Amino acid sequence: MNHARSDYDAIVIGAGVIGAAVGFELGRRGRRTLNVDKLPAAGYGSTGTSCAIIRFRYSTYDGVAMAWEGLHYWLHWADYLGDTDGTLDESGLIDFIQCGTLLIKKADGHHTKVVPLLERLGIPFEDLDADQVRARFPVFDLGVMGPPKRPDDDGFWAEPTEELLGGIWTPDAGYVSDPQLSTHNLQRAAEAVGGEFRFSTEVTAVEQAGGRVTGVTLGTGETLTAPVVVNVAGPHSFVVNRMAGLEGTMNIGTRALRHEVHHVASPPTFDYGTQGVHVQDGDVGVYFRPEAGNNILIGSEDPECDPREWIDDPDHYDRDITRAQWEAQVLRLARRMPDLGVPNERRGVVDLYDVSDDWIPIYDRTDLDGFYVAIGTSGNQYKNAGVAAHCMAELITAVEAGHDHDARPLKVPGRYTGLEIDLGSFSRNREINPDSSFSVNG
Ligand SMILES: Cc1cc2nc3c(=O)[nH]c(=O)nc-3n(C[C@H](O)[C@H](O)[C@H](O)COP(=O)(O)OP(=O)(O)OC[C@H]3O[C@@H](n4cnc5c(N)ncnc54)[C@H](O)[C@@H]3O)c2cc1C
């Protein structure tokens, strides 16, 4: 990339966890980068409300491989950022809390897809029967409650007549203490290699000439030039693609989906905040994890009975927790955890997933030369920020040097595990992947 007259070598639209990581990865390869975000600070978009769960139980080989590689970025965070003496970020670095994940096992459950992939990739796991799960986690009722239902369904409170098969335990999984801080860490790392950030600044147009991107125009009216522009706009990804005139040019589209995460106190009998684990419970249709202060975060696994609220305008949607979804998620957890108190006061966050047609992300170039996308993260790519950004930087470097990625999809070796990430799986022009769970499980 030798474009001496451009303002930057690359402009990244968005400074969420993936956008900031793309800035860092390009910067460490010697590119002069600018991240532009319309919000006032890094990680204030959907990253800020993320549950930041780091797990590797996806439905496809490439999904699991990428997440396993992605884990190692969190394990080696300070080293990855180049924070050799603890002074990189005045706010400190995040903690990775390695609490482990329990994937609930029921007949024909998600584990039937996941276990062969864990085995193939050599990812440590334990296959626990119901008695072993009960011995480790006496706080759970292991009756089969599913398939998931709404609380107003007559069968919601039915007494279980059989028991779950058990659970798949992956001890290496966990969550990041503060997703916004992790993004700030990445910002500081990017700045340390020369990257710049502009906040409270909206990109309003993507400029192009002769089939090639030339830069962006900002809400201030200013135009900045760069030979490479990367769309990492999260739930606004389709809006930015539209600005670039790319609507309808990709086989896989993205849409914004409203998602609620609820916060409740641990049951009085068990300090879930410090002793709990992350659980993927397809039987009742929720995922949950411990949170500091003796709390539990509860999200939905998007079961079929839950209405999906697609959002046409990601700048305007209802950010209040609804009674209906609060009751659905909290009462589902109360079925699994009978001692859970169900508070009257509704606490939690509401934000948007940037969902692709098959709930698998798009990490790719586009039909507009120089314009790249890291989008469609489908509520499940926080964990992959580091590896996704590494792949994007390798892709951009190769394509800008003349590689025909559409004809010969790039395979990127993982920095930590050496696993090969086949970027063809994340192509904008792939067929919809029938192996996907078509949910947050990817
Ligand atoms: C409630 C919730 C829970 C989640 N839980 C998990 C989880 O446990 N584990 C997991 O792995 N993933 C999870 N995810 C998904 C994960 O958070 C996202 O995949 C990830 O944060 C996406 O990062 P990003 O940088 O692509 O997007 P974002 O963080 O959304 O950043 C995009 C940025 O682009 C900016 N932007 C948009 N348009 C413009 C414009 N025109 N000009 C300038 N700036 C613009 C926005 O202001 C925003 O800051 C969750 C998501 C949500 C919403």
The ligand as an SDF file (V2000), in Angstrom:
LIG
                    3D

 53 58  0  0  0  0  0  0  0  0999 V2000
  -26.4580   -7.8970   24.4130 C   0  0  0  0  0  0  0  0  0  0  0  0
  -25.3260   -8.5650   23.6820 C   0  0  0  0  0  0  0  0  0  0  0  0
  -24.6420   -9.6290   24.2760 C   0  0  0  0  0  0  0  0  0  0  0  0
  -23.5730  -10.2230   23.5940 C   0  0  0  0  0  0  0  0  0  0  0  0
  -22.8700  -11.2330   24.2230 N   0  0  0  0  0  0  0  0  0  0  0  0
  -21.7840  -11.7760   23.6020 C   0  0  0  0  0  0  0  0  0  0  0  0
  -21.0040  -12.7630   24.2520 C   0  0  0  0  0  0  0  0  0  0  0  0
  -21.2600  -13.1340   25.4040 O   0  0  0  0  0  0  0  0  0  0  0  0
  -19.9150  -13.2690   23.6000 N   0  0  0  0  0  0  0  0  0  0  0  0
  -19.5980  -12.8960   22.3220 C   0  0  0  0  0  0  0  0  0  0  0  0
  -18.6100  -13.4210   21.7720 O   0  0  0  0  0  0  0  0  0  0  0  0
  -20.3070  -11.9470   21.6800 N   0  0  0  0  0  0  0  0  0  0  0  0
  -21.3830  -11.3710   22.2980 C   0  0  0  0  0  0  0  0  0  0  0  0
  -22.1110  -10.3970   21.6660 N   0  0  0  0  0  0  0  0  0  0  0  0
  -21.6930   -9.9630   20.3290 C   0  0  0  0  0  0  0  0  0  0  0  0
  -20.5270   -9.0150   20.4010 C   0  0  0  0  0  0  0  0  0  0  0  0
  -20.7230   -8.0820   21.4260 O   0  0  0  0  0  0  0  0  0  0  0  0
  -20.3500   -8.3210   19.0430 C   0  0  0  0  0  0  0  0  0  0  0  0
  -20.1930   -9.3260   18.0560 O   0  0  0  0  0  0  0  0  0  0  0  0
  -19.1170   -7.4140   19.0330 C   0  0  0  0  0  0  0  0  0  0  0  0
  -19.0930   -6.5760   20.1590 O   0  0  0  0  0  0  0  0  0  0  0  0
  -19.1260   -6.5920   17.7670 C   0  0  0  0  0  0  0  0  0  0  0  0
  -18.0680   -5.6510   17.8080 O   0  0  0  0  0  0  0  0  0  0  0  0
  -17.9300   -4.5860   16.6480 P   0  0  0  0  0  0  0  0  0  0  0  0
  -16.7090   -3.8160   16.9130 O   0  0  0  0  0  0  0  0  0  0  0  0
  -18.0700   -5.2690   15.3440 O   0  0  0  0  0  0  0  0  0  0  0  0
  -19.2790   -3.7120   16.7520 O   0  0  0  0  0  0  0  0  0  0  0  0
  -19.7720   -2.5570   17.7580 P   0  0  0  0  0  0  0  0  0  0  0  0
  -19.2400   -2.7180   19.1190 O   0  0  0  0  0  0  0  0  0  0  0  0
  -21.2530   -2.4770   17.6000 O   0  0  0  0  0  0  0  0  0  0  0  0
  -19.0960   -1.2640   17.1580 O   0  0  0  0  0  0  0  0  0  0  0  0
  -19.5350   -0.6750   15.9710 C   0  0  0  0  0  0  0  0  0  0  0  0
  -19.2660    0.7940   16.1000 C   0  0  0  0  0  0  0  0  0  0  0  0
  -19.4960    1.4180   14.8440 O   0  0  0  0  0  0  0  0  0  0  0  0
  -19.9520    2.7130   15.0940 C   0  0  0  0  0  0  0  0  0  0  0  0
  -20.6160    3.2180   13.9070 N   0  0  0  0  0  0  0  0  0  0  0  0
  -21.6940    2.7050   13.2650 C   0  0  0  0  0  0  0  0  0  0  0  0
  -22.0070    3.4500   12.1950 N   0  0  0  0  0  0  0  0  0  0  0  0
  -21.1110    4.4550   12.1570 C   0  0  0  0  0  0  0  0  0  0  0  0
  -20.9210    5.5570   11.2920 C   0  0  0  0  0  0  0  0  0  0  0  0
  -21.6980    5.7640   10.2260 N   0  0  0  0  0  0  0  0  0  0  0  0
  -19.9250    6.4150   11.5500 N   0  0  0  0  0  0  0  0  0  0  0  0
  -19.1110    6.2340   12.6190 C   0  0  0  0  0  0  0  0  0  0  0  0
  -19.2490    5.2090   13.4740 N   0  0  0  0  0  0  0  0  0  0  0  0
  -20.2370    4.3210   13.2410 C   0  0  0  0  0  0  0  0  0  0  0  0
  -20.8750    2.5560   16.2830 C   0  0  0  0  0  0  0  0  0  0  0  0
  -21.0330    3.7780   16.9680 O   0  0  0  0  0  0  0  0  0  0  0  0
  -20.1730    1.4840   17.1040 C   0  0  0  0  0  0  0  0  0  0  0  0
  -19.4150    2.0110   18.1480 O   0  0  0  0  0  0  0  0  0  0  0  0
  -23.1950   -9.7730   22.3100 C   0  0  0  0  0  0  0  0  0  0  0  0
  -23.8910   -8.7080   21.7180 C   0  0  0  0  0  0  0  0  0  0  0  0
  -24.9370   -8.1010   22.3910 C   0  0  0  0  0  0  0  0  0  0  0  0
  -25.6550   -6.9510   21.7460 C   0  0  0  0  0  0  0  0  0  0  0  0
  1  2  1  0
  2  3  1  0
  2 52  2  0
  3  4  2  0
  4  5  1  0
  4 50  1  0
  5  6  2  0
  6  7  1  0
  6 13  1  0
  7  8  2  0
  7  9  1  0
  9 10  1  0
 10 11  2  0
 10 12  1  0
 12 13  2  0
 13 14  1  0
 14 15  1  0
 14 50  1  0
 15 16  1  0
 16 17  1  0
 16 18  1  0
 18 19  1  0
 18 20  1  0
 20 21  1  0
 20 22  1  0
 22 23  1  0
 23 24  1  0
 24 25  2  0
 24 26  1  0
 24 27  1  0
 27 28  1  0
 28 29  2  0
 28 30  1  0
 28 31  1  0
 31 32  1  0
 32 33  1  0
 33 34  1  0
 33 48  1  0
 34 35  1  0
 35 36  1  0
 35 46  1  0
 36 37  1  0
 36 45  1  0
 37 38  2  0
 38 39  1  0
 39 40  1  0
 39 45  2  0
 40 41  1  0
 40 42  2  0
 42 43  1  0
 43 44  2  0
 44 45  1  0
 46 47  1  0
 46 48  1  0
 48 49  1  0
 50 51  2  0
 51 52  1  0
 52 53  1  0
M  END
$$$$
